[in-house]
Amino acid sequence: MTALLVAGAAAAGLIAGAYARALAARFTADPGDPRREARDAFAAAVRARPVPRPPYLLEIATAAAAALAAWRVEPGWQLAAWGYAVWAGAALAAIDWRTRRLPDAITLPSYPVLIALLAPSGRLPGAALAAAVLIVVFGVLWLIRPADLGLGDVKLSGLIGLVTGSGGPAAAATAVLAGVLLAALYAIALLARGRGSRDTVFPFGPFLITGALAALAAGSPG
């Protein structure tokens, strides 16, 4: 049963990745009208054909993340929350990497969606506490170093807290630590290759999202 569930999740992840790609493609670095941009992006995603396209990286990553969630999380509402988080995270990671933005049109509606999915699981109190703690921590960091951390990262941290915190506080802490470590390794790689300096700024969202997946792989949130 587990193998079938993982295989089905991977297949669903390929489709979700195609929709995430279509959604992400419509967001730009400097939108004139964010609301219109969001409407056009979601309309394009709805019209999109759920077929993976070259270079297939986003679709493969989404399929792998969905399969990981199906493997590590017991079937139920918590897995449904992870399934949504995988899709939203794929879109946000793609947008942030290309535009250095984490659009409110995706982050803000994701809060009620995740809350609604986690509430029946009985894990919402712990998840909400983890989300609140991360929002406060990242909010303070944003106030201290606004040039290095965006407000979008603060909003994303709450979503990371919700989904990973459903597995316990250790999972949420691991997600943040893994994200920071991955970002630090990327910065070191840029310095080593002469493609950046100590002042180079790069999007943190994709690393935070990857850190959540690392915590899922390392922990036992089911």
C-alpha angles and dihedrals in degrees: 000000000000092000091051091048092050092047091048091048091051091052091048088048091057090055092044089050091055091053091045090053092051091049095046094048093068096057118092136194094249114023117190093209113020093191093053090044090054093048091050092046095052091043090053091049092051091051094045122111109240092235122125114242133201131311084029093198097126093044093049092047091049092048091050092048092049091049090049091052092049090050098047103034126065114242112267141071094325090056089048089055091051090048091056091043091054092055095043091043092052091053093045093047092051093047095046094047092052103034105017089236134117102199119223087220088074105026100048099048088046090070097066091039093055093041091052092049095046098044096077091048093065090233098100099098093058092041092050091049091052090048092050093049093050093047090053093046095047091041091057091047090050091052091050098043109017091161092061101037126041129214087243088063089055091054091046091051090062091055090048088051092051097051099038094036088061084074095049138281093283091061092052092048091048091051093055094044091048091049092050091047093050091049091049091050090050091051091050090050091052091051093046092052093045092242097118147019137220087274096051112125121206133169114281098191097083091052093049090050091048089049089057090055090048090053090049091052093047099042138054108238097157 
